[in-house]
């Protein structure tokens, strides 16, 4: 039969993910993206304009890129892998603020439907949950 040629088949075994979902470190982010694109480490390094050894060190979390090298990393990943900054004040107050983080009085403006805006002052004791503290 002329239409039935024997073509060699190559089967690839699926690799187990060796990074966490969601990725926790820069190296895990890089490895996940590289695998999604089906690239070798050398090819990923070429796309970012860096040496292969540098890329390998980043992927293995041995070293991290300096600020000038971070732009190609973000371009390769298509997102910024750095987590948003969290402060104790932002967790307690739901906002960020230098005064709250330093333990000074912090002022919050809250929209109220009845009278427009109301202003409340929160002391350091209230910010950190000290019992018996009251708002002024």
N, C-alpha and C positions, 0 to 999 in steps of 0.2 A: 504494500500500500504506500503510495508516494506521499500522501498527506500525513502520515503517522510516523514522524521521525522520533527517534529517541533522544530526548534532550535531558542532559544531566540536571538533577535538582539539587539545590543546596538548601538544607534546612538549618535554621538558627534556633538554638534553644533560648527561651526567654530567660533573661537574667532577673534574679531577685533584686529589688530595689535596695541599694546600700546607702540610702539616705532617708531621713525621717520625712513623713508627710504631716504637716507642711515642713519644709526645710527650716532648720533652726540656725544654721551657720552660713556664712558666705560661701564656703566650700560646697555645702550641700545644695545651695541655690545654683551655683555654677554647674555642678555635676548633673543636677536635674535638667537644666536647660540644655546642656550639651547633649545629653542622651535623648531629649525630646527632638532635637534637631538632627540626631544621628551622626554627630561629628566625633572625630578623634580629638584627643587633647591638643595635638599639634594644630589641627584645623581651627579649634576654638581660639587658641592663642593667636593664630594668624589673623582671625577676624577682629581680635581686640588690639592687634598691633603690638604684641608683647612676645617675649621669648617663651618657648615651650616650658622650660624649667620654672619660670616665674608662674605660669598658669598652673602647673602641677602643684607647686607649693601653696597657691591660693586654694585650689580644690581640696587639698589635703589639710587645709587649715593650719599649715606650718607658718605661713606669713600672711600678711594682709596688704592690700594695695595702699599706697600713699594717696593723698588727696588728688594729686595730678593724674593718677592712674584710674580714678574711680569713675570718671565719665564713660570710658569705653566699657566698663563692667555694667553700668546701668543700661547702656545702649545694647549690649549683648543680651542682657536679661529681659529687656523691655519693661523694667520696673526698678524701683529703688529698693534693695533688700534690707536697708537699715530700718529697725523698728522705730516707731514714733517715741519721742522722749516722754518719759513718765516721771512725775514728781509726787512726793507724798501729798503735797497741797492739792494737786490736780485730782488725786484719788479721793481725798476727803471732801474737797469743795466742789469737785466736778469741773473745775477750771484750773488754768495755770495762773500763777501770779507770784511775783518776786516777794511782795509783802507777806503773803500767806506762807510762802516757803521759809521766810526768815523768822516767822513767829510773831510778826507785828499784826496789828489789827488789819483785817481785810474787809473791803466794802464790796458788797454784791448788789447789783441792780436787777430787780426781778419785775417782769411785766405782770401786772394784775389787771384783769378785765374791768373791774369796777372803777378804779380811780387812776388809771394810767400807770405810773411807775411808783414803786415804793423802794426805799433804801433801808437796808439792814446792815448792821455792823456785827461782825463775828470776832470774838476775842480769840487769843491763842488757846485758851482753855477749851473753848468750844470746838476749835479746829481739831484739836487732838483728843476730843472725847472725854474731857475731865468732868466727872459727875458734879451736878449742882451748878453748873455754869448756865447763865441765861443770856439771851440776846438783848441788846438795847434798842 
